[in-house]
């Protein structure tokens, strides 16, 4: 566990360990939950499909493509839950592959209405 005060900035870093130096890392989705085994029932989205959902979320520049850095303000799920758990999905892509998911940024998916 990592203990922080309410509204304190929490800084995170994810690193890819690979012998292939032409890979980059992209934070696609991060969801918080009071339950470490359930990230669907009671959740709070920080970022989803590359789209920032929490106004305190920010990503930080890294001189290394295989390192992703980001931060957000610590919060709680009301006062009923003593802990908050974080689950993030990261994407690994080839460097300079501008058609890959890593270079698309925020992707909002629209649902289409079925015609007759």
ABEGO torsion letter per residue (X at the ends): XBBBBBGBBBBBBBBBBBABAABBBBBABBBBBABAABAAABBBBABBGGBBABAABBBBBBABAABBBBBBBBBBBEAABABBBBBBBBBBBBBGBAABAAAAEBBBBBBBBBBX
